[in-house]
């Protein structure tokens, strides 16, 4: 890892617009430190601050939004109250008074006598180190784990009888302990450097011991170790301040809890004293605080370079408010529960946050040519879609090679594929049937994730970039929705002008494929490689951009090999090309073929008229049973086509005879089988009286 030199206080940590990457929230809870008998503790299971007072305690929940709702105010006479932990349903709480006196109370009935707990070990020097409720409670009971200096004991509280019984004990001498209630993990210090983990999610909670590597004469101290869930594992994290090193061991997975799987992060050079180290965890990013230097460094344990976990942001001062605050009382900070910081001197509770824009800027500076690594990093974060969009837009301007794009799209679409599979498993398809997932349902699932769908890629990445480089005027998403345009038409690109098209046709060689089109096609190819059929929003955009840049040869291949799938939207675009671009003769046949495959028969009729295939239209309508086509259009086109009538003087008469035959056959079919579904429906003869006099209305008789 890059070492942090002695004078390197602000070598990093400032991102776009000079923002600092590691920040403290405004105080989420405050108390008056001058009042005796008051203090705070933290209930990790509920993310809840417990404010101890002389007449009881009050609570305040720390929510992700950074607000503190009104909590409980419990009036009770508990002398020497030290800690309170609420049961998973919140209806009961366990308390610890002084060193060893424990009990249970009902949250809404604190006037009742508490249910005192009798511990198995009763030595005079017994001390309760910590306790917590197991998160997986049953419907009629909850379990409490108590860690003492003599061992661990599990109590089961039965709700109906309001009885707490000891169910399991694990004798072991303990000097210190660390708990992680959300994952039901306990780490006990049984010797100067020996640690014993327990996993209460398993039937056999006791796991193998291990020793920390410490200097001569050193022993484990409480603040040197933390137990934190990072990603899908729980780690014992040792902050070795004397050596400027942080070590992580997986204690939730025994197969990974070996020295060869440990993660070791060097914070500074061996010959530089970095001072006291403390730890936080924000969104699965490990934040190492150098207390003496008052700076923080950010690491992602899943991002490695040549087997080393490098710094991705920092070192930087803690930001508080609009900028970094050099006067923050670092020495009075207690770093608890991952991202919670208690200022015991000032009487404030803060939440540690990361400015992902600043972190991303630092990360890009350290990995300037690895777009796939940046995508992996951002996908591991929550609510980072806007940062992925910003990174992709920035890359479109920087123009990395297409191989870098292919790797980045593989990372993005692999996560996208997993989201699709998560939805498809809820409604499995029958044998031999392909699973189809609604884009609306999919985007609802990934709303708080950093995954991008085809809609996001087109509307937020490709289309805005195209407008920027071409100077086209786009339709804003809000306006498009108000006007009721379908999604695939909100990002529609107009066809190039006829003059531009003629100039391209007159050139001796085809136009070179622009960079943005190559990137769009690479994204399309990546989706297909993941066996994801591209949504029609993307398909229509690919059609539009190919036509805009006169890349019709590319478009023909995509249509021929059914990369662009049949849809009414593509038929409409092909029809526009076929009827307005004389040089794009291929579009006529492509449009006819697609329209026939998806029964867009009205489009076929329009193209037969456009290509002057007058004699083919009536037989086609009869065979396809399309009586809604107004035949007056056909007769009007023939009437206006002097050249066609000159070539075939009998053209009008021939077509009229076919129409009369159709009408007669329909009338006979209706008489023979009026209730049959196979009956021939009559043609639409509205407006045909000019060519078929028998359709003219009979004038009313005039009385003399």
FENSUL-V512618 format. One record per backbone hydrogen bond with DSSP energy under -0.5 kcal/mol. NH is the residue of the N-H (numbers start at 1). CO is the residue of the C=O. If there is no record, write none. Layout:
nh=NH co=CO
nh=NH co=CO
This chain:
nh=4 co=267
nh=5 co=3
nh=8 co=5
nh=9 co=7
nh=12 co=315
nh=15 co=13
nh=15 co=19
nh=16 co=357
nh=18 co=15
nh=19 co=16
nh=21 co=13
nh=23 co=21
nh=23 co=353
nh=24 co=319
nh=25 co=351
nh=28 co=349
nh=29 co=349
nh=31 co=347
nh=33 co=31
nh=35 co=32
nh=36 co=34
nh=38 co=35
nh=39 co=52
nh=41 co=50
nh=43 co=48
nh=44 co=42
nh=46 co=43
nh=47 co=43
nh=47 co=44
nh=48 co=43
nh=49 co=60
nh=50 co=41
nh=51 co=49
nh=51 co=58
nh=52 co=39
nh=52 co=50
nh=53 co=56
nh=56 co=53
nh=57 co=74
nh=58 co=51
nh=59 co=72
nh=60 co=49
nh=62 co=47
nh=63 co=61
nh=63 co=67
nh=66 co=63
nh=69 co=67
nh=74 co=57
nh=75 co=73
nh=76 co=55
nh=76 co=74
nh=78 co=76
nh=79 co=77
nh=81 co=78
nh=82 co=96
nh=83 co=96
nh=85 co=94
nh=87 co=92
nh=90 co=87
nh=93 co=105
nh=94 co=85
nh=95 co=103
nh=96 co=83
nh=97 co=101
nh=98 co=80
nh=100 co=97
nh=101 co=97
nh=102 co=100
nh=103 co=95
nh=104 co=115
nh=105 co=93
nh=107 co=91
nh=109 co=106
nh=112 co=109
nh=115 co=104
nh=116 co=114
nh=117 co=102
nh=119 co=117
nh=126 co=123
nh=128 co=99
nh=129 co=127
nh=129 co=147
nh=130 co=147
nh=132 co=145
nh=134 co=143
nh=135 co=181
nh=137 co=135
nh=138 co=141
nh=142 co=157
nh=144 co=155
nh=145 co=132
nh=146 co=144
nh=146 co=153
nh=147 co=130
nh=148 co=146
nh=148 co=151
nh=149 co=127
nh=152 co=170
nh=153 co=146
nh=154 co=168
nh=155 co=144
nh=156 co=165
nh=157 co=142
nh=157 co=155
nh=158 co=156
nh=158 co=163
nh=159 co=140
nh=159 co=157
nh=162 co=158
nh=163 co=158
nh=165 co=156
nh=165 co=163
nh=167 co=154
nh=168 co=154
nh=170 co=152
nh=172 co=150
nh=174 co=149
nh=175 co=189
nh=176 co=189
nh=178 co=187
nh=180 co=185
nh=183 co=180
nh=184 co=180
nh=184 co=181
nh=185 co=180
nh=186 co=198
nh=187 co=178
nh=188 co=196
nh=189 co=176
nh=190 co=188
nh=190 co=194
nh=191 co=194
nh=195 co=210
nh=196 co=188
nh=197 co=208
nh=198 co=186
nh=199 co=205
nh=200 co=184
nh=200 co=198
nh=202 co=199
nh=205 co=203
nh=207 co=197
nh=210 co=195
nh=212 co=193
nh=214 co=212
nh=218 co=215
nh=220 co=192
nh=224 co=221
nh=225 co=222
nh=226 co=237
nh=228 co=226
nh=228 co=235
nh=230 co=228
nh=230 co=233
nh=233 co=230
nh=235 co=228
nh=236 co=249
nh=237 co=226
nh=237 co=235
nh=238 co=236
nh=238 co=247
nh=239 co=224
nh=239 co=237
nh=240 co=238
nh=240 co=245
nh=241 co=239
nh=244 co=240
nh=245 co=240
nh=246 co=265
nh=247 co=238
nh=248 co=263
nh=249 co=236
nh=250 co=256
nh=251 co=234
nh=251 co=249
nh=252 co=234
nh=256 co=253
nh=257 co=253
nh=257 co=254
nh=258 co=256
nh=261 co=258
nh=262 co=259
nh=263 co=248
nh=264 co=262
nh=265 co=246
nh=266 co=264
nh=267 co=244
nh=267 co=265
nh=268 co=244
nh=272 co=269
nh=273 co=271
nh=274 co=272
nh=278 co=289
nh=280 co=287
nh=281 co=338
nh=282 co=285
nh=285 co=282
nh=286 co=299
nh=287 co=280
nh=287 co=285
nh=288 co=286
nh=288 co=297
nh=289 co=278
nh=289 co=287
nh=290 co=288
nh=290 co=295
nh=291 co=276
nh=291 co=289
nh=292 co=276
nh=294 co=290
nh=295 co=290
nh=296 co=316
nh=297 co=288
nh=298 co=313
nh=299 co=286
nh=300 co=310
nh=303 co=300
nh=304 co=302
nh=305 co=308
nh=308 co=305
nh=310 co=308
nh=312 co=298
nh=313 co=298
nh=315 co=296
nh=316 co=296
nh=319 co=22
nh=320 co=323
nh=321 co=24
nh=323 co=320
nh=325 co=318
nh=326 co=324
nh=328 co=325
nh=330 co=328
nh=332 co=329
nh=333 co=330
nh=334 co=342
nh=336 co=334
nh=336 co=340
nh=339 co=337
nh=340 co=336
nh=341 co=350
nh=342 co=334
nh=343 co=341
nh=343 co=348
nh=344 co=332
nh=344 co=342
nh=347 co=343
nh=348 co=343
nh=349 co=29
nh=350 co=341
nh=352 co=339
nh=353 co=23
nh=355 co=21
nh=356 co=354
nh=358 co=355
nh=359 co=355
nh=360 co=356
nh=361 co=357
nh=362 co=358
nh=363 co=359
nh=364 co=360
nh=365 co=361
nh=366 co=362
nh=367 co=363
nh=370 co=367
nh=374 co=370
nh=375 co=371
nh=376 co=372
nh=377 co=373
nh=378 co=374
nh=379 co=375
nh=380 co=376
nh=381 co=378
nh=383 co=448
nh=388 co=384
nh=389 co=385
nh=390 co=386
nh=391 co=387
nh=392 co=388
nh=393 co=389
nh=394 co=390
nh=395 co=391
nh=396 co=392
nh=397 co=393
nh=398 co=394
nh=399 co=395
nh=400 co=395
nh=404 co=401
nh=405 co=401
nh=406 co=402
nh=407 co=403
nh=408 co=404
nh=409 co=405
nh=410 co=406
nh=411 co=407
nh=412 co=408
nh=413 co=409
nh=414 co=410
nh=415 co=411
nh=416 co=412
nh=417 co=413
nh=418 co=414
nh=419 co=415
nh=420 co=416
nh=421 co=417
nh=422 co=418
nh=423 co=419
nh=424 co=420
nh=425 co=421
nh=426 co=423
nh=427 co=423
nh=427 co=424
nh=428 co=425
nh=433 co=430
nh=442 co=438
nh=443 co=439
nh=444 co=440
nh=445 co=441
nh=446 co=442
nh=447 co=444
nh=449 co=446
nh=457 co=453
nh=458 co=454
nh=459 co=455
nh=460 co=456
nh=461 co=456
nh=461 co=457
nh=462 co=457
nh=463 co=458
nh=465 co=461
nh=466 co=462
nh=467 co=463
nh=468 co=464
nh=469 co=465
nh=470 co=466
nh=471 co=467
nh=474 co=472
nh=475 co=490
nh=476 co=474
nh=480 co=476
nh=481 co=477
nh=482 co=478
nh=483 co=479
nh=484 co=481
nh=485 co=480
nh=489 co=486
nh=490 co=486
nh=490 co=487
nh=491 co=487
nh=492 co=489
nh=501 co=497
nh=502 co=498
nh=503 co=499
nh=504 co=500
nh=505 co=501
nh=506 co=502
nh=507 co=503
nh=507 co=504
nh=518 co=514
nh=519 co=515
nh=520 co=516
nh=521 co=517
nh=522 co=518
nh=523 co=519
nh=524 co=520
nh=525 co=521
nh=526 co=522
nh=527 co=523
nh=528 co=524
nh=529 co=525
nh=530 co=526
nh=530 co=527
nh=531 co=528
nh=532 co=527
nh=533 co=531
nh=534 co=532
nh=538 co=535
nh=539 co=535
nh=540 co=536
nh=541 co=537
nh=542 co=538
nh=543 co=539
nh=544 co=540
nh=545 co=541
nh=546 co=542
nh=547 co=543
nh=548 co=544
nh=549 co=545
nh=550 co=547
nh=551 co=546
nh=552 co=550
nh=555 co=551
nh=556 co=552
nh=557 co=553
nh=558 co=554
nh=559 co=555
nh=560 co=556
nh=561 co=557
nh=562 co=559
nh=563 co=558
nh=564 co=558
nh=565 co=563
nh=571 co=567
nh=572 co=568
nh=573 co=569
nh=574 co=570
nh=575 co=571
nh=576 co=572
nh=577 co=573
nh=578 co=574
nh=579 co=575
nh=580 co=576
nh=581 co=577
nh=582 co=580
nh=584 co=581
nh=585 co=583
nh=587 co=584
nh=588 co=585
nh=589 co=585
nh=590 co=586
nh=591 co=587
nh=592 co=588
nh=593 co=589
nh=594 co=590
nh=595 co=591
nh=596 co=592
nh=597 co=593
nh=598 co=594
nh=599 co=596
nh=600 co=595
nh=601 co=599
nh=603 co=600
nh=604 co=600
nh=605 co=601
nh=606 co=602
nh=607 co=603
nh=608 co=604
nh=609 co=605
nh=610 co=606
nh=611 co=607
nh=612 co=609
nh=613 co=608
nh=614 co=612
nh=616 co=613
nh=617 co=613
nh=617 co=614
nh=618 co=614
nh=619 co=615
nh=620 co=616
nh=621 co=617
nh=622 co=618
nh=623 co=619
nh=624 co=620
nh=625 co=621
nh=625 co=622
nh=626 co=621
nh=627 co=625
nh=629 co=626
nh=631 co=629
nh=631 co=684
nh=633 co=630
nh=634 co=630
nh=635 co=631
nh=636 co=632
nh=637 co=633
nh=638 co=634
nh=639 co=635
nh=640 co=636
nh=641 co=637
nh=641 co=638
nh=642 co=640
nh=645 co=641
nh=646 co=642
nh=647 co=643
nh=648 co=644
nh=651 co=648
nh=654 co=650
nh=655 co=651
nh=656 co=652
nh=657 co=653
nh=658 co=654
nh=659 co=655
nh=660 co=656
nh=661 co=657
nh=662 co=658
nh=663 co=659
nh=664 co=660
nh=665 co=661
nh=666 co=662
nh=667 co=663
nh=668 co=664
nh=669 co=665
nh=670 co=666
nh=671 co=667
nh=672 co=668
nh=673 co=669
nh=676 co=673
nh=679 co=676
nh=684 co=629
nh=685 co=683
nh=688 co=685
nh=691 co=688
nh=692 co=688
nh=695 co=692
nh=696 co=693
nh=703 co=701
